[in-house]
């Protein structure tokens, strides 16, 4: 677990940052510890007012705000309940257990992580000391929590090149270029060991990215009846090439029987990542004009879409592969809106050339139809109704930012503006 602490002077800035994430669907409020109301019943004004009641009791303290993020490895499964327990435990250990604090779960990165907002002014106006808080209390709390909850240690987590994995670190293999068994074994061990799938079709969706497939045999064959499984190299069209490799001959023994044991645990393990995937799919659909643009945007997030067709060429299923979280979902498992038929209907429709920037002739008059105004990917029209505290920030972002990022970089809402110098003659 990696902990980051930012100190500052504006609890409003911290709340704005997290609440904007909630409005965009990138986060949700998990907990409101110390508040008299449940999280879902709190307005922005109430959240802010409760903190300001404390900070107003000590106006001499210029630095009165804490913005904490706790980040977990993308190899860990952290559900909401576990995240809540860790948040309470962590805040207690760093000396803020009696303070009110808000816990937000963010979905804008492949790794599970939370943001905690609080102030360091206790009821009565006493300032809670935060000098070397990150180096001392936080580090001690982090190590203790890692041990008690069996989490991946921060030192090991930092060795991971990045939280968001765009793909496994394996090259596609081509028949005739590499030793078949060695190449297949490396791919199969990695995918079956780290991807969360619940069926052979889902497994094959992940394997297909690396030109490998798992084969159970023809219907009615002895191999199929006996639960056999082989792995093959396939070409871009899915045609099997070369000599098949028996599952039992691979070191990790990814046989059908052993894979089936993973289905139930994998189904639970991938649940926390469903919301992230739904959010990214919805966002890509909303901001894309063509199917190609949508797929390109998703590829940047490490997401692949695989449509399944029958012999007549009709699409009957869709599978989503999130290489960032290494979770594989059949469309319907994400919800009705993500089943093959419903998802296809939501995809951008091809635009005819004469439908945009066209000249329409009618009774001798020329009518010019301008192209619709578009905004950078990830941003909505400024006409969208935002809460009052969000609107100025959103309008500025639409005008100035060209792309969004999924790296975990917390903005510094505490940075003060430099005063302009008055020129004197």
C-alpha positions as CSV (number, residue, x, y, z in Angstrom):
1,X,0.0,0.0,0.0
2,X,1.4,3.4,-1.0
3,X,0.2,6.4,1.1
4,X,0.5,10.0,-0.1
5,X,-0.3,13.0,2.1
6,X,-0.8,16.6,0.9
7,X,-1.1,19.5,3.5
8,X,-2.8,22.7,2.6
9,X,-5.0,25.6,3.5
10,X,-8.2,24.9,1.5
11,X,-10.6,22.1,2.5
12,X,-13.0,23.5,-0.2
13,X,-10.3,22.8,-2.9
14,X,-10.0,19.2,-1.7
15,X,-13.7,18.7,-1.7
16,X,-14.1,20.3,-5.1
17,X,-11.5,17.9,-6.5
18,X,-13.2,14.8,-5.2
19,X,-16.8,15.9,-5.8
20,X,-15.9,16.7,-9.4
21,X,-14.8,13.1,-9.7
22,X,-18.1,11.9,-8.3
23,X,-20.0,14.1,-10.8
24,X,-18.0,12.7,-13.7
25,X,-18.6,9.1,-12.4
26,X,-14.9,8.6,-11.6
27,X,-15.5,8.3,-7.9
28,X,-18.0,7.7,-5.2
29,X,-18.3,8.8,-1.6
30,X,-17.8,5.7,0.6
31,X,-17.8,7.1,4.1
32,X,-18.6,10.2,6.1
33,X,-17.0,9.4,9.4
34,X,-18.0,11.7,12.3
35,X,-20.8,13.3,10.3
36,X,-24.4,13.3,11.7
37,X,-25.8,12.2,8.4
38,X,-25.3,9.2,6.0
39,X,-23.0,9.9,3.0
40,X,-25.9,9.8,0.5
41,X,-27.8,12.4,2.5
42,X,-25.0,15.0,2.6
43,X,-24.9,18.0,0.3
44,X,-21.7,19.7,-0.8
45,X,-22.6,22.6,1.5
46,X,-23.1,20.3,4.5
47,X,-19.8,18.5,3.9
48,X,-17.9,21.8,3.7
49,X,-19.7,23.5,6.6
50,X,-18.9,20.7,9.0
51,X,-15.2,21.1,8.3
52,X,-15.3,24.9,8.4
53,X,-17.0,24.7,11.8
54,X,-13.7,23.3,13.1
55,X,-11.2,25.4,11.1
56,X,-13.0,28.6,12.2
57,X,-12.1,27.8,15.8
58,X,-8.4,28.3,15.0
59,X,-7.9,31.1,12.5
60,X,-4.2,31.3,13.4
61,X,-3.5,27.9,11.8
62,X,-2.8,28.6,8.2
63,X,-2.2,25.0,7.2
64,X,-5.3,23.2,8.3
65,X,-6.2,20.6,5.6
66,X,-5.1,17.1,4.8
67,X,-5.7,15.3,1.5
68,X,-4.6,11.6,1.7
69,X,-4.5,9.0,-0.9
70,X,-4.1,5.3,-0.2
71,X,-3.1,3.2,-3.3
72,X,-3.1,-0.5,-3.6
73,X,-1.4,-2.8,-6.1
74,X,-3.5,-3.7,-9.2
75,X,-2.9,-7.3,-8.3
76,X,-5.0,-6.9,-5.2
77,X,-8.8,-7.2,-4.8
78,X,-10.0,-4.4,-2.5
79,X,-13.8,-4.3,-2.2
80,X,-15.7,-1.4,-0.5
81,X,-16.0,-3.0,2.9
82,X,-12.2,-3.8,3.1
83,X,-11.4,-0.3,1.9
84,X,-13.6,1.2,4.6
85,X,-11.9,-0.9,7.3
86,X,-8.5,0.1,6.1
87,X,-9.4,3.8,6.0
88,X,-10.7,3.8,9.6
89,X,-7.7,1.8,10.8
90,X,-5.2,4.1,9.0
91,X,-6.8,7.3,10.3
92,X,-6.8,5.9,13.9
93,X,-3.1,4.9,13.7
94,X,-2.0,8.4,12.4
95,X,-3.9,10.1,15.2
96,X,-7.0,11.3,13.3
97,X,-9.5,8.7,14.5
98,X,-11.5,11.3,16.3
99,X,-11.6,13.7,13.5
100,X,-14.4,13.9,10.9
101,X,-13.2,12.7,7.5
102,X,-14.7,11.8,4.1
103,X,-13.5,8.7,2.1
104,X,-13.9,8.6,-1.7
105,X,-13.2,5.6,-3.8
106,X,-11.8,6.6,-7.2
107,X,-12.2,4.6,-10.4
108,X,-9.9,6.6,-12.7
109,X,-7.0,4.2,-12.6
110,X,-6.5,0.5,-12.9
111,X,-5.4,0.1,-9.3
112,X,-7.8,0.3,-6.3
113,X,-7.3,3.6,-4.4
114,X,-9.1,6.0,-2.1
115,X,-8.8,9.7,-1.2
116,X,-9.4,10.9,2.3
117,X,-10.3,14.5,3.1
118,X,-10.1,16.0,6.6
119,X,-8.8,18.9,8.7
120,X,-6.3,19.0,11.5
121,X,-8.2,21.4,13.8
122,X,-9.9,19.5,16.6
123,X,-13.1,20.6,18.3
124,X,-12.1,23.3,20.6
125,X,-9.6,24.8,18.2
126,X,-6.5,22.7,19.1
127,X,-4.3,22.1,16.1
128,X,-3.3,18.4,15.6
129,X,0.5,18.3,14.9
130,X,1.3,17.1,11.4
131,X,5.0,17.7,11.2
132,X,6.7,14.7,9.6
133,X,3.3,12.9,9.6
134,X,4.0,11.1,6.4
135,X,7.5,10.0,7.4
136,X,6.6,8.9,11.0
137,X,3.0,8.0,11.8
138,X,1.9,7.3,8.2
139,X,4.9,5.0,7.4
140,X,4.4,3.1,10.7
141,X,0.6,2.7,10.1
142,X,1.2,1.7,6.5
143,X,3.6,-1.2,7.5
144,X,1.3,-2.4,10.2
145,X,-1.7,-2.4,7.9
146,X,0.2,-4.2,5.2
147,X,1.1,-7.0,7.6
148,X,-2.3,-7.3,9.3
149,X,-4.3,-7.3,6.0
150,X,-1.8,-9.2,4.0
151,X,-1.4,-6.4,1.4
152,X,1.4,-6.1,-1.1
153,X,4.1,-4.0,0.5
154,X,4.8,-0.5,-0.8
155,X,8.4,-1.4,-1.5
156,X,7.3,-4.2,-3.8
157,X,4.5,-2.1,-5.3
158,X,6.9,0.6,-6.3
159,X,8.8,-1.9,-8.4
160,X,5.8,-2.2,-10.7
161,X,6.6,0.1,-13.6
162,X,3.2,1.6,-13.5
163,X,-0.2,1.1,-12.0
164,X,-2.0,0.9,-15.3
165,X,-0.8,-2.0,-17.4
166,X,-1.7,-1.5,-21.0
167,X,-0.9,-5.1,-21.8
168,X,1.0,-8.1,-20.4
169,X,4.8,-7.9,-21.0
170,X,4.7,-10.6,-23.6
171,X,5.2,-10.4,-27.4
172,X,2.8,-12.0,-29.8
173,X,4.1,-15.2,-31.1
174,X,4.1,-16.3,-34.7
175,X,4.2,-19.9,-36.0
176,X,7.6,-20.8,-37.2
177,X,9.5,-17.9,-35.4
178,X,9.7,-19.3,-31.9
179,X,9.8,-22.6,-30.3
180,X,6.2,-23.6,-30.1
181,X,5.9,-25.2,-26.7
182,X,8.1,-22.6,-24.9
183,X,6.2,-19.7,-26.5
184,X,2.8,-21.1,-25.7
185,X,3.7,-22.1,-22.2
186,X,4.9,-18.5,-21.4
187,X,1.7,-17.0,-22.6
188,X,-0.6,-19.5,-21.0
189,X,1.1,-19.4,-17.6
190,X,0.9,-15.6,-17.5
191,X,-2.7,-15.3,-18.7
192,X,-4.2,-18.1,-16.6
193,X,-2.2,-17.0,-13.6
194,X,-3.1,-13.3,-13.6
195,X,-6.3,-12.7,-15.6
196,X,-9.7,-13.0,-13.9
197,X,-11.9,-15.1,-16.2
198,X,-14.9,-17.4,-15.6
199,X,-15.1,-19.6,-18.7
200,X,-13.0,-20.9,-21.5
201,X,-14.5,-18.3,-24.0
202,X,-13.4,-15.6,-21.6
203,X,-10.0,-17.1,-21.3
204,X,-9.7,-17.3,-25.0
205,X,-10.6,-13.7,-25.3
206,X,-7.5,-12.8,-23.3
207,X,-5.3,-15.4,-25.0
208,X,-6.3,-14.2,-28.5
209,X,-4.4,-11.0,-27.9
210,X,-1.2,-13.1,-28.1
211,X,-2.2,-15.5,-30.9
212,X,-3.0,-18.4,-28.6
213,X,-6.2,-20.3,-28.0
214,X,-7.4,-23.1,-25.7
215,X,-9.3,-26.0,-27.4
216,X,-11.6,-28.5,-25.8
217,X,-12.2,-30.7,-28.9
218,X,-15.1,-31.1,-31.2
219,X,-18.6,-31.7,-29.8
220,X,-19.1,-35.4,-29.2
221,X,-15.4,-36.2,-29.5
222,X,-13.7,-38.3,-26.8
223,X,-11.5,-35.4,-26.0
224,X,-14.5,-33.2,-25.2
225,X,-16.2,-35.9,-23.2
226,X,-13.1,-36.6,-21.1
227,X,-12.6,-32.9,-20.3
228,X,-9.4,-32.6,-22.3
229,X,-7.7,-29.3,-23.2
230,X,-4.9,-28.3,-25.6
231,X,-3.4,-25.0,-26.5
232,X,-2.6,-23.8,-30.0
233,X,-0.9,-21.0,-31.9
234,X,-3.5,-19.2,-34.1
235,X,-3.2,-16.7,-36.9
236,X,-5.0,-13.4,-37.1
237,X,-8.1,-15.1,-38.4
238,X,-8.1,-17.6,-35.5
239,X,-6.9,-20.6,-37.6
240,X,-5.0,-23.1,-35.5
241,X,-1.4,-23.6,-36.6
242,X,1.3,-26.1,-35.8
243,X,1.4,-28.9,-33.2
244,X,-1.0,-28.5,-30.2
245,X,0.4,-28.5,-26.7
246,X,-1.4,-30.6,-24.0
247,X,-2.5,-28.6,-21.0
248,X,-1.0,-31.2,-18.6
249,X,2.4,-30.7,-20.2
250,X,2.7,-27.1,-19.2
251,X,4.4,-26.4,-15.9
252,X,1.5,-24.7,-14.2
253,X,-0.9,-27.5,-15.4
254,X,-3.7,-25.2,-16.7
255,X,-6.0,-28.2,-17.4
256,X,-9.8,-27.8,-17.7
257,X,-10.3,-29.2,-14.3
258,X,-7.8,-26.8,-12.7
259,X,-9.1,-23.8,-14.6
260,X,-12.7,-24.5,-13.5
261,X,-11.5,-24.2,-9.9
262,X,-10.6,-20.6,-10.6
263,X,-14.0,-19.6,-12.0
264,X,-15.9,-18.8,-8.7
265,X,-12.9,-17.0,-7.0
266,X,-12.3,-15.0,-10.2
267,X,-16.0,-14.0,-10.4
268,X,-15.7,-12.4,-7.0
269,X,-12.2,-11.0,-7.6
270,X,-13.2,-9.1,-10.7
271,X,-16.3,-7.4,-9.2
272,X,-14.6,-4.3,-7.9
273,X,-13.3,-3.6,-11.5
274,X,-16.7,-3.7,-13.2
275,X,-17.6,-0.1,-12.3
276,X,-14.3,1.1,-13.7
277,X,-14.9,-0.7,-16.9
278,X,-18.5,0.4,-17.3
279,X,-17.4,4.0,-16.7
280,X,-14.6,3.9,-19.3
281,X,-17.0,2.2,-21.9
282,X,-19.7,4.9,-21.3
283,X,-17.2,7.7,-21.5
284,X,-15.7,6.4,-24.8
285,X,-19.2,6.0,-26.3
286,X,-20.2,9.5,-25.3
287,X,-17.0,11.1,-26.7
288,X,-16.5,9.1,-29.9
289,X,-17.9,9.9,-33.3
290,X,-16.9,6.6,-34.9
291,X,-16.4,3.0,-33.9
292,X,-12.8,3.3,-34.8
293,X,-12.3,6.3,-32.6
294,X,-14.0,4.5,-29.7
295,X,-11.8,1.5,-30.0
296,X,-8.7,3.6,-30.2
297,X,-9.7,5.5,-27.1
298,X,-10.3,2.3,-25.2
299,X,-7.0,0.8,-26.4
300,X,-5.2,3.7,-24.7
301,X,-6.8,2.5,-21.5
302,X,-5.7,-1.1,-22.1
303,X,-9.2,-2.3,-23.0
304,X,-10.1,-4.6,-25.9
305,X,-13.5,-5.5,-27.2
306,X,-14.1,-8.9,-28.8
307,X,-17.4,-9.5,-30.7
308,X,-18.4,-13.1,-31.2
309,X,-20.0,-14.1,-34.5
310,X,-21.8,-17.2,-35.8
311,X,-21.1,-18.9,-39.1
312,X,-23.7,-16.5,-40.7
313,X,-21.7,-13.5,-39.6
314,X,-24.2,-12.4,-37.0
315,X,-22.9,-11.0,-33.7
316,X,-24.3,-12.9,-30.8
317,X,-21.9,-12.0,-27.9
318,X,-19.3,-9.5,-26.8
319,X,-16.4,-9.8,-24.3
320,X,-14.5,-6.9,-22.7
321,X,-10.9,-7.4,-21.7
322,X,-9.4,-4.9,-19.3
323,X,-5.6,-5.4,-19.4
324,X,-5.2,-2.7,-16.8
325,X,-7.0,-4.7,-14.1
326,X,-6.6,-8.1,-15.9
327,X,-10.3,-8.7,-15.7
328,X,-12.4,-10.3,-18.4
329,X,-16.2,-9.7,-18.6
330,X,-18.9,-11.1,-20.8
331,X,-21.0,-8.1,-21.8
332,X,-24.2,-9.2,-20.0
333,X,-22.2,-9.7,-16.8
334,X,-21.7,-5.9,-16.7
335,X,-25.4,-5.2,-17.1
336,X,-28.1,-5.1,-19.8
337,X,-26.6,-2.1,-21.5
338,X,-23.4,-4.0,-22.2
339,X,-24.9,-7.1,-23.8
340,X,-24.1,-7.6,-27.4
341,X,-27.3,-6.2,-28.9
342,X,-27.7,-3.3,-26.5
343,X,-24.0,-2.4,-26.8
344,X,-24.0,-2.4,-30.6
345,X,-27.0,-0.1,-30.6
346,X,-25.1,2.4,-28.4
347,X,-22.0,2.4,-30.7
348,X,-21.5,5.6,-32.9
349,X,-23.3,5.3,-36.2
350,X,-21.4,5.9,-39.4
351,X,-22.0,9.5,-40.6
352,X,-22.8,10.0,-44.3
353,X,-20.6,12.6,-46.1
354,X,-23.6,14.8,-46.9
355,X,-24.8,14.8,-43.3
356,X,-22.1,17.2,-42.1
357,X,-21.0,20.5,-43.5
358,X,-23.3,19.9,-46.4
359,X,-25.2,22.4,-48.7
360,X,-28.9,21.7,-48.8
361,X,-30.7,23.0,-51.9
362,X,-34.3,23.9,-51.4
363,X,-36.5,26.2,-53.6
364,X,-33.6,28.1,-54.9
365,X,-32.2,28.9,-51.4
366,X,-28.9,27.6,-50.0
367,X,-28.9,26.5,-46.4
368,X,-25.6,25.8,-44.8
369,X,-25.6,23.1,-42.0
370,X,-22.5,23.7,-39.8
371,X,-20.7,20.8,-38.3
372,X,-21.7,20.2,-34.7
373,X,-19.4,21.7,-32.0
374,X,-17.2,19.1,-30.4
375,X,-15.2,19.1,-27.2
376,X,-12.0,17.3,-26.2
377,X,-12.3,13.6,-25.3
378,X,-13.6,13.1,-21.8
379,X,-15.3,16.5,-21.5
380,X,-19.0,17.3,-21.8
381,X,-20.6,20.4,-23.3
382,X,-20.3,23.5,-21.1
383,X,-24.1,23.7,-21.4
384,X,-24.4,20.7,-19.1
385,X,-25.9,21.5,-15.7
386,X,-23.2,21.2,-13.0
387,X,-23.5,21.9,-9.3
388,X,-22.7,25.6,-8.6
389,X,-19.3,24.7,-7.0
390,X,-18.2,22.7,-10.0
391,X,-19.2,25.0,-12.9
392,X,-16.2,27.4,-13.0
393,X,-13.7,24.6,-12.9
394,X,-15.4,22.6,-15.6
395,X,-15.6,25.6,-18.0
396,X,-11.9,26.4,-17.5
397,X,-11.0,22.7,-18.1
398,X,-13.0,22.6,-21.3
399,X,-11.2,25.6,-22.7
400,X,-7.7,24.7,-21.6
401,X,-7.2,20.9,-21.4
402,X,-6.7,18.8,-24.5
403,X,-6.7,15.3,-23.0
404,X,-7.4,13.5,-19.7
405,X,-5.0,11.3,-17.9
406,X,-5.4,8.2,-15.7
407,X,-2.1,8.6,-13.8
408,X,-2.5,9.1,-10.1
409,X,-1.4,12.7,-9.7
410,X,-3.3,14.7,-7.2
411,X,-3.6,18.4,-8.1
412,X,-2.4,20.9,-5.5
413,X,-5.5,22.8,-4.5
414,X,-3.5,24.7,-1.9
415,X,-1.1,26.5,-4.2
416,X,-1.5,30.2,-3.7
417,X,-1.6,32.6,-6.6
418,X,1.4,35.0,-6.9
419,X,0.5,38.6,-6.3
420,X,1.0,40.9,-9.2
421,X,3.7,43.5,-8.6
422,X,2.6,47.1,-9.1
423,X,4.9,49.0,-11.4
424,X,5.9,52.4,-10.1
425,X,7.3,55.0,-12.3
